[in-house]
Amino acid sequence: MGRYQDGMGAPMLDSVLSRCNDRCTDWPYFDATADQSCWATPETFGGTEGEWIRLLYWGFRRTFGRRRIIPADKPDPAGLTFCEFCHCRDEAFAVGAGSLSSERFARGPVRVILKPKPDGGYRPITIPSFADRVLGRGLLTLLRPLERALCPGCVGGVARSRIPDVLDEVQAAIAGGRVYAVSCDVRKFYDNIPHAPLALCAEERLPAPMQRTVLRLVQRSDGPVGILQGMPLSTMMGNLYLTPLDGEFHGREIDYWRYVDDIVILAASDRAAHRHLAMLERGLHGLGLEWKVPPTVEKITSSRGVSWLGVDIRLNGRRIPPDRVRIAERRLRRLACLKEGYSPYSDRLAQRLSGVISYYLSCKARPAGSLLRRLQHIGT
């Protein structure tokens, strides 16, 4: 497999898939689906060295399953490539399990990149070492049952597959007359979570043997607030931290939905919507958070909707926002030009477009069907 060229002309390194194939002795085993029936539950996890080793191997299997997007030659912040990490994993797991069981665990180095945001500014994304990534994915797998206790309207984290069903619930509520909407995006959510309340949240909701490890993995070390965005456990901890806010609305049977820090609330009247807005402000203030832009109450009509999860939800259905449609059409034209000659970049662009359009299609947002037909026509 040769080196690709991305859209800016910079070299893109080969993925681990080009090396971890039949020549790799680990590939057939770690590519198989593991049986979860023999694994511990969060309540029975005792934190022994043997249990930590098993958890690390589970996290390694999950990380190895994502090898298609892991560069083969690019080292992690600790200086190891993934292939090197595979070769020395037994020794690393033994040392790591010993430090975890004795509570001497310390997070490894991280690399922070600034990802441009559509509305301007940058979002800091954390790239952990492979050892911390493996540990985080193993812990996330073990702690996954805890997210079942979240508010039914919460669709962040592992419940991401529920997005189409939850959007149907929102659409049904709008059709039932709840056409006054409050949508809110928390200001710098990950950067502003206070450490002290987060530690109390972990103490209340996480098994004792792993509380300190989870906090050391996700907390930023340069101040009393903030968790690292990009760590495997960060979304789960953010969801658990916002559970009191969820309970305040869900306990009163208010039409409330949340995806991590993006919140939408529906009401049948303008007055009720303003009451919900005041409740939301008090709830966020109690958690030490505030909104990015002060939300307003908007009435949903056939021509104007509420934007949530990248979809414009209106009275007569869901649509892709016009700016997203223009971006998709521009990329489709770019892909059509690339298909006229050989370009490995076109495969990568087609995969990204297919994923985005498939998401809109699952959300039943127009005109996802016509965009998908155009993509299929280019591919033939």
N, C-alpha and C positions, 0 to 999 in steps of 0.2 A: 504494500500500500504506500503510495507516495504521499508527499506532504501537500496539504491543501493550501489554497489561498482564500482568506476570508474577504469580506466585502471591502476592507480597507487596504488590502494588498499585503498584510502582515502574514507570516507563515503560521499555520495552525498545525500543532504537533499531532502525530499519529495517535490513535486511541490504543488502549491496552488490548482491545480486541484483535489487533493485528499481530500481537505477540502471544496473548493467552489463548491458544487454540489447541489443536491436537498435540503440539509439542510440549505443552504445559501439563504436568502430571496432575495439577490441582483442578484443571478446567472441567473434566467430566463430573467430578464429585461436587464441586461448589456451584456448578451450573444447575444441579438438580434441586428440586423443591424439597426442603427439609420438613420433617414431621414435627408439628408443634405439640402433639398430644402428650409427649413425655417431658415437656418443659415446665418449669415452675410457674406459679402464679405470683403476682406481686406480694400477696399476703404471706406466702410460704417461703419467700426468698430470705435466706438467713445471712447472706453476706460472707459465706465461707469461701476459701480460696478456690475450691473445686467449682462452686457455683459461678464465681466470677470468670473462671476460665471458660466455662460453658457459655456464658453470656458473651464473652469476647469472640468466641468462635461463631456464635450466631450473628453477631454484628459483622464479622468478616464475611460470612456468606452473603449477607445483604449488600455489603459494599462491593463484593466481587461481582454480584449480579448487575451492578451499574458500570461495569468495566467499559462499556461502549462510549461513555462520556468522560472517562478518566484518561488524561494524556499519558503516554507510555514513558516519555523521556523527561517530563517536567517534574522536578522534585517538589515535595510538600514543604511547608515551612520548617520542618525538622531536618530537611535535606535528603529525604528518602523518596525514590520513585516507588510507584505501587508494586512493581515487580520485585524490587529489593525488599519491600515490606513483606511481600508474600514469602520470600525465601527465609527471612529471619523472624517470621511471626511466632514460631513456637517459643523461642527464647524471649521475645518481647511480651508474649501473653503470660509466660511464667512470672516475669518480673512485674508486669502490670497487675496481675491477679494478686501477687503478694502485697503490693502497695495498696491496692484497693481494699483487701480484707483487713489490713492493719490501719486503714484510714490515713495513709501517708500519700495519697494520690495528689498529684499536682498537674494541672493542665499544661500541655505542651505549647510551643509557640504558635501564633496565628498570623495569617496575612490578611490584610483588609484592602479590598478594592472598592472603588467608588463607581457605582453603576448609575448612569444617567437616568433621570426620571422623565416621563412624558411631559409633565407640567413644569419642567425646569428643576435645577438642583440635582443633588446626587444622593443615592441610597448606599450607605456603607454595608458591604456584604463581607462576612467573615469566611475565610478559607482555613479550616483547622488542619492539623496534621492527620495523616491516615490513622494513627493510633487513636486519636481522640474521635475521629469520624466513626471508626469501628465501634468504639465504646458507646458513643452516642446512639448509633443505630441499634446496637444490642439492647441498651436500656429502653429505647423507644419501643422496641418490639415487646419487651417484657411489661412495660407500663401501659401499653395500648388499652387494656381493659378499663383503665381509669377514665378514659375519655367517654365511655358509655354513660357515665353519670353526669355528663355535661347537659346543659339546657337543650331540649329538642331543636331549638332554633339555631344552635351553634353548628356551623358546617366547616370550621377550620380544622387543620391538622389531618388526622387519619380519616375523618368523616368527609373528606373532599369529594368522594364519589357520590355523596348525597345532593350535590348542587342542583342537578336537574329536578329532583323531587321537591327540594325546598323552593326552587323558583316556581314550580307548579302551585305550591302552597301560597306563595305571595300573590300569584296571579289569581288564584281562587278567592283570596281575601279581598283583592281589588274588585273582582267581579261581584262580590257580596256587598259592596257599598263602602268599604273602608278605603276611600280614595284620597285621604289626606296623609301625606308621607313626611317623615323626618328621616333624613339620611345623614350620617356622621362618619367622619374619618378621624381617628385619634391622632393628635399631633406627635410625631416621632415616638410612636408607641414603644418600640423596643429600646430606644435610647433613654426613655424617661421612666421606666419601671423601677421603683425604689427597691433597694436590696433588702432592707429590714422587713417590710411587709411581704416580700417575695419569700424570704426565709421562713416566715410564719406560715405562709401558704404551703410551702414544701413540707413543713413539720406536720401540718394538719392532713395533707393528702397523700404524701409519698411514704413508702415503707422506710423505717428508720435506717436500715443498712445502706441505703443509697441516697439519702437526703443530701449529705455533704458533697458527694460526688457529683450529683446533678447540678447543685449550685455552683460548684467550682468549674464545671464545664460551661455553663451558660452566662455566668455573671462577668461583666467587664471589671477589670482590676484597676481602672484608673479613676475611680470615684465611687460614691455611695449609690449611684443610680445607673441603670442601663444593663441590658443583656445583649449578647452577641447575635446579630441577625445573620443566619446562615448555618448555625449549629443545628444538628438534627433534633435536639430537644427544645429549641427556643420556642417554636410554635406551640408545642404542648404546654410549656410553662406559661406562655402568654395566655392561652385559653384557660388554664387553671386559675391564673391570677384574676381574670375577669369574671370568674364564676359568681361572686357576690352580686355583680351588676346584672348578670343573666337572671339570677334568682329573684331579684327585685321586680323585674318585669314579668317573668314567667309565672311567678306566684300570684300575680294579679290578673293572669290570663289576658295579657296585652299581646297584640300581634307584633312580635319582636323577633328579629333574626340578626345573626352576627356571623361574619367570616373574619376571624382573628380580630382586627381593629376596625373593620368596616361594618357599620350598623345601619339597619333600616327598621323603622317603626311605622305602623299604619294605624289610622284611627278613622272613625266614621264621621267626625266633625272637626272643624278647625279648632274649637275650644279644647276638645280632648287631645288633639295633637300637640297643642301648646303645653298642656299639663304633662304629657309624656316628655316633651322637650326639657321642661324644668326638672323632671325626675332624672333624666339622662345627665344633665349638668351636675346635679347633686351627687349622683352615683360616681361619675368620673372624678369629681373633686375629692370624694372620699377615698379614692384609690390613688390620689396624687397625680392624676392625668388631666388633660384638657384636649379640646378638639382643635384640629388644624385650622379650619374655617368655621366660624359660628354657623350652625345649621339653621335653616329656615323651614317653615311649613309650606309644602307645595301640594297643590291639588293635581291629581293625576287625571289626564284626559286622553282622548284618542290621539292627539297631536303632541302631547307633552307628558313625559313620564319621569320616573325616578331612576337614577343610574345606580346600579349595584352589581358587583361581580363582573364588570365589563359589559353589562347588558342594559339597554334602555327599556324598562318595564312600563308599558302603557296600558290603557284601558282595553284596547283591542288586540293586545298581544305584545310580543317582545321583539325588539329590533337591535341590530348592531349599531352602535353610535356612528354617526357619519364620518368622524375622523378615523375610526378604526376601519371602516369600509374603504376609505381612500388609501390607507396604508396597505391593506390587503390587495387592492387593485393595482397599486404601484408595484408591489412585489410580484404579482402575477405577470405583469408586463415585463418585469426584469427577468423572471424565469423563462418566459417565452423567448426572449432574446438569447438567453444562455443556451437554450435547447438547440439553437441553430448551429452551434459548435460545441465541442467537448469541453466541459468545465466541471471538475469534481465539486465545485462550490454549489452548482445547481442542485445536486442531490441533497445537500445539507439544507438549502433554502426550501426545497420541496417538502422535506420532512417537517420543517418548522411550520410552513404554511398549512400542511395537512393537519398538524396537531391543533393549530389555532382554529382552523375552519371546523374541524371535528368537534371542538369544544362548543363553538357557537351552534353547531347542528344539534348537539345533545341538549343545549339550552333552548332549542326551538326558536332561535332568533333569526329573523329575516334580514338580509337575503343570503343566509348561509348556504342554502341549496344551490343557488345559481353560482356562487363562488366555488363550491365543490365541483360542480359540473365543468367550470372553466379550468380548474386544476386538473381534473381527469382528462380533459381534452388536450391539455398541454403534454400530459404524460404519455399519451398514446402516440 
